[in-house]
Amino acid sequence: MKERWLYSWALGSISFGGASLLIPLYIVELGASTVELGILAATAALIGAPGAIVFGRLANRVDHRRPLVVITLATVAIFLAAIPLLSSVTAVIVANAVIWLVVSSIAPVLTMLVVDDAPESAWSERIGVLNKYQGYGWAGGLVLGTIWPFVGGQLVGEEAVTRALFWVFALSAGMSVIGAIRSLPRPDPSAHVTSERKIRKVARLLSTSNRGIKGTAFVFSPNRLYWTTRQFHPRRLLNRINPALATYLVAAVLFFTGFAVFWAPLPLFLTETGFDSEEVFALYLASSLASAVLYEGVGTFASRYDVRLLQSGALAVRGVLFPGTALVAGLGAVTLGFGAAGVGLAAIGLTWAVIAVVGTAIVTRLAPRNVRGEVLGVYTALGAIAGGIGGVLGGWVATFGYGVAFGVAGGLVLLGAVLVLSLRALSKESHATEPRPDTDASRVDTAVPTSTSEGSENRAG
């Protein structure tokens, strides 16, 4: 695979990663309420699903793929350049929705670009390479957001430093447009992935993969949803969902909702606590990096130990950490406040690595083989819906106090943990069978997800 175009995509990913937190911080500067932050998060979590389906269908024609990638990068550049000129919170929320519509929608197109002209044996590697570049770019955006106030303050002054950062990210996206036009591949139309067998293989690779840095920034992945629902048959699926699987899916709705309730008001909470924008960027980066570091080890660990206990334990720890981290972050006026909040958010990131990898393994084991891909698509879709509901709920509950919001978030996660712990049949299955090659969640090094959410995890908007 020619990798030159991936450098351009990585450059564009810098702007995506930076915008994921810069936009929420900007509407906080404009005076946004927790409800408006919740709406910002919810629209970003939900809007990618229809967009991915539309873009994916358009990309079935090879000659549409290059324009779709270029349009995505150009749209991000234009809207990031325009946002600092807006003074209305509502207008920024709309602009943010447009950005995440195109960014989320382009994921299936990128997957087609990397697998179409490759032998099936190389698909896993190519998807991993794509997401490695994207993941490093995403992290680069968070790093740039962390150091920019120190550099930008000297160049443009303290009052303009936030707006100038938007233009820096817009420039990054604009440069990626030029690079993409010059370097995007032109796959052979005859090699396009069209057969049901190939579609199922792509869906399995995406659904049983590690996520890396960007995966920690999304609750749900439109890319996974697109591929796993290409062959979707609702009636057949409903007839094959067993009680254990249904219980786990209910648990997933609870804990995904809890995750979104926590992340939605967090930027405003941290800002009001006394943290500067560079410190908020650093805290989110700590959470993302902690998840990325643990993914590979968790995949191996999950194939050897009781996934029921691993998942319920990780959820229980996270459920306690949500209000606990908020409590220690409240010490922001004290020197120890930033360090304590950093440790807490890093620990939250570690739990996400366990939850993401083990959760996919659980769904894969519980789902009947002939509808496994469709069940994974439903799991992904439920994450999207829960992320949207949780974003709005988190913003609204925070109007009664941040402690209430983070308590509700932790409570929902703990309820999900209890349901997972009740699935004793899963423990018996874990000990009775060895992991199959197609269900090993550690097989593919993938950074996508996908939201404010965990497959979108700690993306704030």
N, C-alpha and C positions, 0 to 999 in steps of 0.2 A: 504493500500500500504506500502510495506517495504521501508523505506526511507534511508536505509544505503547507497545504491548506489548513492543517490542524493548528499551525502557529497562528494563523489569522483567527481561527475560531477561539483559541486560547486568549488572544488579545480582546476579542469581543466578550469572552466570559469574565474578564476583569471588570467590565462595566456591569455585567449582570450581578456578580457577587457584591460589588460596591453598592449598587442601587438597592439591593435587597434590604439593606439597613439604612442607607442614606435617606431614602424617601420617607420612611416612618419618622426618622429624626427631624426631617425638614417640616413635616406637617405638625410635629410637636412644637417647633419654633413658631409656626404660624398660629398656634393656639388650639390645636386639635384636642378634642376630648377623648376619653377612653372609648366611647361608643364609635367615634369616627376612626380610631385606630383599629377597632374590631372590624369595621366595615372594610377598611383597607386590606386587612389580612384575609377576610372571608372572600372578597372578590378575587384576590390573587390566587387563593387556594382552589376556587371553583372554576375559574374561567378557562383554564387550560384544557379541560376535557373536550368540550365541543371543538375548540380550535385544533387540537391534535387530530381529531377525526377528520376534519375538513382538510387540513394540510396533508394528512396521511393519504387520503383519497386522491388529492391532487397530485401527490408525489408518485402515484401508481404509474403516471406517465413520466418517463425519465427526463424529458425535456423541460419539465416543470421544476426540477429539483434545485438547480443552481439559482434560478430567480427567487425561489422561496427563501433560500438561505440569505441571499443578498438583501431581499426585502426585510427580513427579520432584523439583520444588523443595522440597516439604514433606519428602520423605524425606531429602534432603541436609541440610536445616535440623535435623531431629530427630537424625540420626546425628552430625553435627558437634557438636551440643550435648552428645551423650552420650559421645563419645570421650574427652574429658579426664577423665571420671569412671571410665574403665576403667584397670586396672593390669596387665592381661594382654596380652602381645604378640599372642597368638592371637586374642583377642577384637577387638583393633584391626584385625588383618588381615581378619577377617570383616566388620567394619563398613566398612572401606575397600572391600571387594569389593562390598558392597551399594550404596555411593555410586557407584562407577564402573559398576555394572550399570545403574542408572537414568540416569545422565548420558550414557553411551554409547548406551543404547537409545533415548533420546528424539530423537536426531538425525534419523532418517527422518520422524518426526512433524513436526518443525519445517520440514523441507523441503516436506512436503505443505502446511503452512499458508501458506508464502510463494508457492508456485507455483499452487495450485489455482484461485484467482480472478484469475489474471493471464494475459494473452496470452503465447503461447510466446516472442515476441520480447523479452519483459521478464523471462524466467526467470533469465537470467544475472545481470542487474542485481539482482534481488531476492535471489538466493542470496548475492551479494556483500554486499548491505546487511545481511542476517542475520548473516553471519560477521564483518562489520566490528564490529558491536555486541558479538558474542560474543568476538571477539579482543581488543577494547579492555578488556572486562570481565576476561578471563583475565589480561591483562598487569597490570590494576589490582590483582588479587589478589597477584601477585608483588611489585608495588611496595609494597602495604600490608604484606606480610610483611617487606620490607626495612626499612621505617621504624618498624614497630610496636615493636620492642624499645626504641627510644629514647623513644617516647611512652608505651607501655604500662608500661615500667619505672617511670615516674614516677607512674602512676595506680594500679597494682595491686602493685607491687613485683617484684623480679627473680625470685623463686621462682614466682610465678603468671603470669608474662608469656606463656608458651607456651600454657597452658590458657586464658587469657583471649582469646588470638587465635582459638582455636577458636570461642568464643562470639561474637566479632565477626563471623566468617564465617557462623556459624549465623544471626545476626541479619540479615545481608545476604540470606541465602537466604530467611529468614522474611518479610522485607519484600517480596521479589520474589514470594512466593506471593500476598500481598495485591494487589500491582499486577497480576499475571497474571489473577487472578479477575476484576478489574474491566476489563481491557483486551484480553484475548485475542480475536482475530477469530472470527467464525462464518461460515466459507465456505459457499458454495452447494453442496449435495451433488451437483447435476448437473454441476458443473465439476471433479469429482474426477479426478485422473490415473489412468486405468485402461487405456488402449489400450497395446499393445506399443510402438508408435512413440513415444508420449509417455514411456513408461518408459525406453526406450533414450536418449532425448534428455536426461532428467534424469541418467541414469547417466553420459553423456558429459560433461555440464557439471561433475559432481562429480569425475569421474576425470581430467579434463584441466585441472584448475584449480590456481592458486597456493594456498598454504595460510595464509600469514600467521602470526600469533603462536600461535594455538592449534594449528595444524598442526605447529608445531615441538615441541609438547608431546606428541604422540601417534605411536607406531610405526605404528599402523594405524587406519583409520576404519570403524567399524561402519556408518556412513551410506553410505559408498561400497560396502561389501560388500552391504548390503541391496539397493540399487538395481541394482547390476551383476549380481546373481544372481537377480533376479525372474524372468528367462526362461532359467534355467540348464539346459543339456542336456549332461551329462558325456560321453556317448559321442560326440556330434558334436564336442565340444571336443577330446577326446583325438585324434581322427582328423585334426584340423587344426593341431595344434601341430607346427611345423617344428623342425629341429635348432637353428637359431640362437635361436629363442624359448625352447626348452627349456634351452639353455645359459644364457641370461640369467636365467631363473627360478631355476636352481640357484645362480647368482651372487647373486641377491637373497636367497635363504635364508641364504647365508653371511654377507653383509654386514649383513642385518637382525639376525641372531643376534649378530654382533659388536657392533652398536650396543647391544643390550639387555645384553650382558655388561658393557659399559662403564658404562651408567647405573645398573644395579641396585645395586652396592655403593658408588657414588660419594658419596651423602650421609654414610654412615658414615666413609668415608675422609676426606672434607673435615672432618668434625667431629673425628675423632681427630687430624687434622693440626694443629688449633688454630683453625679458623675458627668464629666465632660464627654463630648461626642467621641473623642479618640479612645476614652476609657470604655465606652459602650462597645465600640468596634472591637476593642481588644478582648472584652468579655465574650462576645459572640464568636470571635476567632478561637478562643480557648475551648469553647464547647464543640465547635466544628472539628478542630484538630484532634481533640480527645476521642471523638467518635471514629475519625479516619484511622487513627493509630491502632484501634482495637479491633477493627472489622475482621481482618484476616485471622487473628487468633480466636475470635469468637466463632467463626465458621468451623474451625477444627474442633474447638471445645464442644460445640453444639452437637457434633456428630458422635460424641463419645459419652455424653452425660444426659441425664433426664431433662428433656426440653421443657416439660411441664414445670419443674422446679426452677429451672433457669429463667424461664419467661416470667413466672409469677414473682420470683424473687427480684428480678430487675424492675418489674413494674412497681412492686412494693417500695423498693428503695427510691425510685423516681417519685412516687406519690408522696413520700416523706420529704424528699429534697425540694419539691416545688415550694411549699410554704417555708421550709427551713432556709433555703437560699435567699428567699425574699426577706426573711427576718434578718439574716446577717448582712445582706446588702443595705438594709436600713441603717447600718452603722457607717454609711458612706462618708459622713462628716469626720469619722475617725480614720486614721491612717490604715488600720487593719481592715476597714470596710471593703476596700477594693480587692485586697488579697483574698479575703474570705469569700467575696462574691465570685472571684475568679476560680477558686477551688470548687465552689458549689456548682458553678455552671460547667466546669470541666467534668465534674462527677456526673452531672445530668447528661452531658455528651457521651460519657462512657456507657451509661445505661441505655442510651438510644442505640448504640452499636449492638448491644445484646438483643434488645427488643426487635430491631429491624431484621437481623439475620435469623434469629430463632423464630420469630413470627412467620417468616416465609417458610421455614422448615416445617413448622406445625401445620400450616394450611396445606402444604404439599403432601404431608403424611396423611392428613385426615381426608383429603379430597379423593374421590374415586379416580382411578388413573385416566379413564376416558373423558372426564370433564375437568381435569386438573387445571388446564390452562384457563378455562372459563371461570373456575372458582378463584384463581389468582386475580383475574380481572375484576371480579366482584369485590374481593378483598381490597384491591387498589381503589375501586370506586367508592367503597364505604369510607376509606380514609379521606377521600376528597370531600365527600358530603359531611363527614364529621369535622373535618378541618374548617369548612365554611360555617357550620353551625357553631362550632367552638369559638371561632373568631368573633362572631357577633355576640355570643353568650359571654365571652370573656370581657369584651368591651362594656357590655351592659352591667354585668355583676360588679365590675370594678368601680362603677359609680357609687356603690355602697361601701367602697374601701378596697384597697389592694389586698389587704389581708383576707378579705372575704373571697376575692377572685382567686387568689392562689390556694386558698383552702378548698374551694370548690374544685379547682383543677386537680389537686392532690386527691380529693375524695373520689372523683370520677375514675382516676387511675387506679386507686386502691380497690374500687368495686370491680374493675376489670381484672385486677390481679386475683381477687377471690374467685371469680368465675373460671379463670385459667387453672387455678389450683384445684378446682372441683373436677377437672377432667382427668380422673384417675386412669381411665382407659388409655390415655395418651402415654402415661408412664409405662404401662404394660407393653404398648407397642414399641416404645423407645428401647426397652430392654430386650424385646423379643426379636427385633429385626435390625440388621445392619443397614446403614444408609445406602441408598441406591445412587449410582453415579448421577442420575438426572435430578436427584433431590438434594444433593449436597450443596448447602448454601455457601460454601467457601470456594466454589469452583471458579467463579469469574470475578476478576477485579474490575468492578464497575463503579463509576462515581456518580452516575445519574440516579436521579430519581428521577425527582423529582422531583416544600413546601412547605405562608408562615407555617410551616409545619415540618414535622419530622421528615419525605420522599419526598418539597418543599419543604425539614424539621424546624430549624430556628429562623427561617426567613420571616422577617417581621412584616412583610407586606407583599 
